[in-house]
Amino acid sequence: MRRSAFIMTVSALALFAAGHAAAQDATQLRIGQTVSGQLTAEDTQVDSEDFGQFVYDTWSVQARDGQRLQVVMRSDDFDAYLEVYKSTDTGEAIVMDDDGLGEGTNSRARFTAESGAYIIRARTLGGLEGGDYTIEVTDRGQAPRAPRPTAIRLGDDVDGEISDRSAVEEDGEYGEYTYNGYSFRAREGERFAITLESDDFDPMVRVGRMARGGGFEELARNDDSGAGGLNSYLIFTAPSNGEYVIRAAPLDGTAEGDYELGLAEGPPPLVARPIAIGDTVEASLDAGDGGNDSGQRADAYSFTGTAGQRIVVTMSSDAFDTYLELFADNADVEGGRYALDSDDDGAGEGTNSRLTYSLTADGQYVIEARAFTGEGEGAYTLSFEEAAPLPAPVALTFGATVQGEIVAEDPRDDEGRGFDAYTLSGTAGNRIQLIMRSGDFDTYLQIGSPEGDFYVMASDDDGLGEGTDSRLNYIVPNDGEFIVRASPLSADADGLYSLELLDRGPQPLPGSILVGATARGTLGEDDALAEDGSFYDAYKITVKVGDKLRLTMVSNEFDAFIDIGREDEAGVFTSVVSDDDSLSDTHAKVDWAVEEEGDYIIRARSFSSGQSGAYALTVEPKE
């Protein structure tokens, strides 16, 4: 199967953005049929962020509702890869597989269908050099009836195998998966450590109980908390007396192979000791400590907090890399608590931790202190302090420049940097620019939401292009207030600075360009802003299916980048084709074969934010 060559550059989630057109070009494949194909550089090409360049053929299969289908692709010439899409879905593949057949680099994808057509991409895992292959779709028939779970007792280690004889179940999050079931009895509050290890697949352990109607009620699961990378380790506490079921399964529902399952007595639960503001605790982690729900050795400390209170927890150790996590106690959620924040090396002193957090509600909170790897042990020091409430931010006015100073008494962020806070009022779609200069320190700008604890929406370090001064270009996402933090990049820096706020107005409307024309322009601060803060000029072009175009962009003043895509009704831009350096080191070239007719936007832009200068953009037919 040969098609005209073209290259698309897309994100992993948009690999099938041209779904309707691809469905029309797909070759029909009947269930039970095995056909031969050939991938060459003449077939459809994609340049993706995750896989690099690859080529593919497109097949279509009709399915009945509830039909369990298997797609197998074999090749002696290349590493085969399969993707399956619902024909009406232009999003992410419902099934992807690389080596699931268990025969070297051959692929097998399994799925339970709804009524309708499905699109299958038969492709190389990577590279444009393909070769011969075969592809077949088979009906796997009705799922085997789930056997009664095998009994497992405390202290047992059992060997098992996931195979075509294993039970099958549909999971809304992970799709269809195969499993073997094991049952055990437990008393309320009894704790168990469940391990699932395999050299053949990435294991997923699930624990639950059988509902009266016969369905499986999942209570807990774990993927990668065990030793050895992908192995599973789960601490399970029985909520009541009764029988429970363990399901040993692969994370990839189609994988098969051997495994070892263990059921052991769980480590003692973490017992939180009370801690009060101003306390400093000298303690140690050792083998006698309790374990958290992932089996990691830890100490826990509890306190009562109030809404608006700003706490600072610092943990230091010369024996291990420290790690802090803050939880809110809540009897209404599974496990009785949920994570709020965590920190690894925020103290700015090697591997010591500092967690700063503004509490949003009155209630009970728990601090978990442990090693970053979960296996460290030794002495540590933990201090618990209350920071002064954050001062009210100062209002910034467009067009004004304010003078400020970072001093030792300023509030500190999670990285220990002193900062001054400002507020600005923005209009959705407008471009704003913040410029921060200092002769005393390397400046750092952040903008975020005023709702709840501050979280960064955009930031800049040296964007002004003048040494260590900052320039943050930002498109306001919605009407409202925003918080700006002006700080040094380093936690130990202070000194004088200036901060300027500029309103660049709404994004400019795109111009137009015709095939055979060359547009000459200049990128600068008055131009539109891309999502990464780079400047661009936009040109609208109308094309038909089958058009073949070559676009080139040349600049001697910045690294040129061409991005072609479409905008939805909300103005959200989705890239279809893009290129950075295909013409030369800093000049761009796109060879584009149009799959879907209509209006497209060409963004003539810089590769990096802050770059500006003159350019020439040419659009011409490609022979």
N, C-alpha and C positions, 0 to 999 in steps of 0.2 A: 504494500500500500504506500503510494507516494503522493505527497501534496506539496504545494508551493512553500518554500522556506520562509519563515519569518521568526523574529525574536521578540518575546515579551519579557519584561522585567517586572516582577510582581512580588508582593508579600506572600507568606505562606497561606494566609487566610483568603487571598484573592486569586489563587491559582486558577480558579474556574469562573472568573468574572464574565467570560464570554460564553456562558453555559448554553443559552438558547441556540446560538449559531453553531456551536460544536455539536449539539444534539442533531441538528439538521444534516451535518456532514458525516455523522457516525455510520459505520457499517453494521448492518443487522447481524446479530449472533443468536442462534437458536439454542435453547436449553438442551443439553445432551450432545451438542455439536463441538468437535475439535477442529480448529482451523489454523492455518499457518500464516504468518505475517513476517514482515521485514522492516526493521527500523534503520533509517539512514539519515544523513545530514539534510536530505531533501524533505523529511517529514517535519511536522510542526515542532518548533523549538521554543523552549522557555528558559529564561535566566532568572532563577529565584534566589531569594536571600538565604534559604535553608539548604538547597541542594546544588546551587550553581547552575550551569547549563545542562539541559537534558532534552531528549526528543521523545515524542509519543505518538501512538495511533489511538483513534477513538472508536469504540464499539458501543452498540446499544443492545439491550436485552429487555424483553417484556416479561413481567412477573405477575403472579397472583398474590392477593393479600394473604400474608402468613406463610408464604413459600420460603423455605430455607435453602438458600443458594450458596454455591461454592464456585469461585473463580480461580482457576489455576493457570499460571503463566510459567513456561519453561524456556530456557535458552542456554545453549552452550557457548554463546558468543559474548554475552554481557550479563551484568547483575540486574535481574528483572525486578520491576516494582509495579504494583497495582494500586489504582485509586478508583473508588466507586462513588458515584454521585447520583442523587435523585435527579431525573431529567429536568425538573422544574426548579431545582435548587441551584442558585448561583453562589453559594457560600462554600463552606468547608466540606471536604469529602466525608462521607459517612463511614467509610472503611478505607484504610490504607495498609499495605503490607509490603515488606521487603523480602525476608527469607523464611516466611511462615510455613512453607511446605516441608521444611526440614531436609531438603535435598540440595545442599550447597546454597546457591544464590537464587533458587527458584522461589516463586511467590504463590501464596494462597490467601485469598480474601473470602471471609464468610460473613453473611448477613441474612437477617430475616426481612423479607420484602413487604412493602405495601403494594396494592394494585397499581400497575402503571409501568412506565419505562424507566430504566436505569442506564446511566452512561458509565462506561468502563474505560479508563485510561490505561493502556499497556505501554509502559515507558521504561527507559533506562533509569537506574538509580542516580546516575550522574554521567555527564559526558555526552558528546554528540556522535560517538562511534558506537553504533548499535550492532545489528546483525539479524539473523533468523531467529524466530521464536514460534511457539505454539500457544494457543489460548483456548480454554474450554470452560463452559459453565455447566454445572450439574445440579440437579435437585437432590438435596440431602434427605428428603423425606421428613416424616414427623420426628420430632425430638424424642430420644429414648426416655422412657418413664424413669423418673428419679428413683433409684434404689433406696432402701432404708439405710440411714447412716450407720457406718461401722462404729462400734463402741471403742472409746479411747479412755484410758484411766490416767489419773494423776501420776506423773513420773514416766509415762510412756514416750518413746521415740519410735515413730512408725515410718516405714518407707512406702511410697506410693508412686503412681504414674498417672499423669493426665494423658488420655488417649481418646480415640473415637468411641470408646465404650463409656467414657465419663458422662455424667449428667450435664444437661444444658439448661441455662436460664437466661432470660432477657433482663438487663439492667438498664434503667433509664439514662444513667450517666456514662457507663462503660460499654453499652451495647451487649451483644450476646457473649456469654462466657461459659466455659466448661469448668466443671469442678468435681471433686470427690468430697463426700460428707462424712463427718465423724460426730458422734454424740457423747456427751458426758453429763453427769449430774452435779449440781452445785447447791450450796446453801447460801442464803442471802448474806451479802457482804464478803463472801469468799473471793479471794484474789488469785488469778491465774496468770502465768507467763506463757504465751503461745508463740512458738517460733515456726517459721516456714522457710526452708532453704532449698535452693535449686541451682544447679549449674546449667540447666537447659532453658530456663525462662525466668522472667522477672516475676516473682511470686506475689500474690495478694491474698492475705488471710482475712476472712470474714467470720464474725461470730453473731449468732442470733438464736431465735427459737421458732418453732413451727406454730403458726397461728391455727385457730380452730378450723378455718376453711381450707387448710392445707398449704397456704402460702408461707414463704420464708420471711420472717420479720427480722431484718438486720439491725443489730444493736451497736456494733463496732466493726471497724476494719483498719487494716494497716498495710502500707505498701513497702516503704524502704527504711524503717527504723531499726532493722536488725543489723548485726555485724556482717561485714562482707559486702557492703555496697547496696545491692538490690534486694537483699533478703529482708523478710518481714519479722517484726517483733511487736507483740501487742500485749499490754497489760489490761486484763479484763476483770471487772468486779461484778459479780452476779447481783442483779437488782432484787431477786427473790429466789425462794427455793424452787427447784424444778430441773427439767432437762434442757440442755442447750446444745446447739449445733455449730460445729466449726466447718467452714467450707474452704478447702485448699484449692486455689485457683491461680491461673496465670493472669497478670495484669492485662496482657494482650489476650483477648478471649479466644484466639485461634491457635495459640501456642500449645505445644505438647512436650512431654518429657518427664523425667524422674524428679522426685522431691523427697524431703524428709520433714515430717511434722512432729513437733514436740509440745507436750502439755506438762508444765511444771508449776510448782507453787510460786505465786508472785511475790515480789519483794514487799516488805512492809510498806503501807501507805505513807505518803508524806504527812507528817503531823506538823501543822503550822504553829510556830511559837509566836506569841504576841511581840510586837515591836512598836515603839513610840517615837514620835518626832524628837530628834536630838540624840537618839541612841546610836552607839557604835558597838558592834558585835565582833568579837574575836572568836572564830570558829574554824572548823575543818571539815572537809569532805573525806569520808573513808568508807570502807566496805560495809560498815554497819548502818549507813544512812538508808533512808527509804528511797524508793524510785518513783519518778513521775509516770504518767500514762504511757510514755514511750520507753519506759525501763531505764531512764537515765538517772544516775545518782544525783540527788539534789537535797538542799535544805529549803524550808518554806517559812515565811514570816507573814503574819496577818496584822492588819490594822484597820481602824475605822476612819473613813475619809468623808469629806464634805464637798459638795459641788463648788467648783471654783478654786479649790485648794491646789497648789502647785507643789509637787513633791520632787525631791532629788534623791535617788538611791545610787550610791557609789560602792563598787566591789573591786577589791584589789588583792592580788596574790602573786607571790614569787614562785609558786609551785605549778600553776596551770593557767591556761587562757580562760578568763572568767566570762560568764554569760548571765544576764539578768532578764527576767520576764515578769511582767505585771499582769495580774488577772483580776477580774471582778467576780465576786461570788454571786451566783444567781441560781436559785433552786429550780427555776423554770427552764433552764437549758440543760442539754445532755452533759453529764459529768459534773454539773453543779457550778460551773464557772466558765468564763470565756476570756481569751487573751485580748489585752488592750495594746500592749507595746512591748518591745524588747530591745536589748542593746548588747553589742559584743565589745567593741573597743572604743566607746565614746568618751572615756575619761582622758583621752589624748596622751596616755602614758603607756605605750606599748600595748599590752593585751588586757589592760584593766577596763572595767565597764562603768558607765554612768548613764542612768536612765532618768530623764526629766519628763514629767507628765502633768498636765492639768486635769484634775478629776472633773467629770461632767455630772456626777450624781452623788448623793449621800449613799453610804453603804459600806459593806465589808470588802476589803481588797486583800490579795495575797501576792507577795513577792517571792519568786522562785529564784534561788541562787545556785548555780551549777557551773560545771566546766563546759566550754564551747563544744567539745567533742562528746560530752556526756560520760567520759571515762576517767577524767582527771581526778586527782585527789591531792590533799594537802591543806595547809593552813590558808585562811583568807580573812580579810577584814571587810565588814559591811557597815556602811553608815547610812542613816536615814534622816533627811533634813527637809525642812519646808522652805521653799524659796519665796521671796516676796512676790506678791501678785504682779503680773505684768502691768507696767504703766500704760495708760490709755495712749493709743497711737496718735501722732500729730497729723493733722490734715495737710495733704499736699495739694497745691494749686497748679493747674496746667500753665506752663510758660514761666513758672517761678523756679528759682534756685535757692535751696536752703543750705545753711552751713551747720555742721554738727561735729560731735567729738565722741569717739568711743573711749570710755573710761572703765576703770576696774569695777565700779559700782553698777554698771549696766547689767540688765538681765542677760542670761546665757542660753544659747540654744543647745540642742542635743549633742553637738560637737564641741561644746565648751566655748564657742565664740561669743564675745559680747556683741550686742546689736542694738540699734535704734529702730523703732517701728513707726511706720507712717500708714495713713489710710488715703485711698483715692477712690473717686466715684467714676465708674466706667460705663460706657454705652456699648451694647452688644455689636460686634463687628468692627468697632473702631480699632485702629492701630495706635498703641502708645509706645513711648520710648523713655526709658529711664537711664540717665548717665550719672555715674558715680566716679569722682576723682579724689585721689589722696596722694600727698607727698610723703606720708608717714607709713603707709601699709598697702598691701595688695588687697584691692577692694573686692567685695562679693555682694551681689544683689540677688534677692529672692522675692517672688510675688506669690501670694497664696490667698486662700479663702478665709474670711473672718469667722466662719461657722465652726464651732468646736475647737479642738486642738489644731494649731497651725500645721498645714501640710503644704508642701511646695508644689506649685503649678508650673513654674518656670524659673530658671536661674541663669546667672551669667558671671563669669570670672573676668576674663580679659578681652571682652568683645569690642571695646572701643578701638582696639588696634594701636593704642598709645601706651605701651609698657604694660602696667598692671591695673589700669583703670577699666571700669566695667561699662558696658552698654547692653541693656536688656530690651529687645524688641518683642512686643507681645500683642496678640489680637485678643481683645476682650471677648470672652465667650458668652456673657450675659450681662444684662443691666444689673448694677449693684455696686456694693462696696468691696474693695480688695485691700489686703494688707501687704505692705512692702517692708522687707527687712534689709537694712543697710548694715553691713558688717565687714570686718577684715576676713580674709580667707583663712588665716591662721588663728588659733585659739589664744595665742599669747601676744597678739598685736593690739595696739591701741593708737589713738592719735586723731588728727583733724581730717575732715572730708567735706566735700560738697555733693549735693544731690539735686539733679534737675529732672523735671517731668515735662514731656512734650506730647502734644496731641497731634498725631499724623493723619487723623480723619479716617473715613471708611476705606475699605479696600477699593482700589481703582477698578472700573469695569474693563473687561477684556476688549482689545481691539480685534481686528480681523486680518487674515492673511490668505492669499490665494496660492494655489499650486503654481510653481514657476516664479514665485516672487522671493525677494530678499528684503528682510526688515532689519534696519539698523537702529539700535537704541543704546541707552545708557542705564545701568542699574544704579540706584542710589536710595537714599533714605526716604524719598517720597513714593517709592514703588511699593507694590504689594508684598506681604510677608507670607512665606511658606510656613508649614507647621513647625519646622525646626528653626525659624527666625531668619532664614536666608531671603534675600530680595529676589523678586521675579517680575517680568512683564508677561502678561497673558494675551494670547491670540486665539480667536475662535476660528475653527476650520470645519467645513461640511464635507463629508466623504461618503462613498458608497462601498458596499461589500465588494471585495476583490480589488479595490484600489491598492496600488503598491507605490509607496512614497519613500523618498530618502530625505531626511532632515539633518542639517549640519548646523552647528553653532560654534563660532570662532571668537575668541577674545584673547588679547595680549595683556589684559589687566587682571583677570581672575580665572579661576578654574570653572569652565563652562559646564552646564548640566541641562539636558533636555528632559522634560517630564510631560508626557501626553496622557490625558485622562478625561473623565467626565464628571460633571457636578450634578448632584441630585437637587431636588426642590429646596432642600435646606441649605444648599451651597456647599455641601461636603464633597470634597474632591477625592476621587478614586483613581489611582494611577493604573494605566494599562500598559504603557511602554515607557521606558526611560533609559538614559545612558549618560555616562560621565566622560570617559576618555577613549572611546572607540576610534575617533579620528586621529588623535595624537595624545600626548601626555595630558594636556589640559583642554583639548577641544573635543566636542561631543558629536556623535553621529548615530542616528537611528534609522534602520531599514524596517519599514512598517507595512505589513499586509493587513488591510482592514477586514475584520471579521463581522462587524456589525455597523450598519450605516447610521448616519446621524451627525449631530454636532459634537465636536470634541474641543477641548481646551489644550493648547500648547503652552507650557510654562517654560519660558527662556529665563533660566535662573543661575545663580552661583551654586557651587557644590557645598560651600560652607557659609554659615551665617556671618554677616558683617562685610562680605566681599562686595565690591562695586567696581564700575567702570564700563567702557564701551564694548559692544559686541555686534556681530552680524549673524542673523538667523536666516537660513535658506531652506525652502520647501520645494522639491522638484520631483517629477515622476521618476520611478525606478524601473529601468528596463528589465 
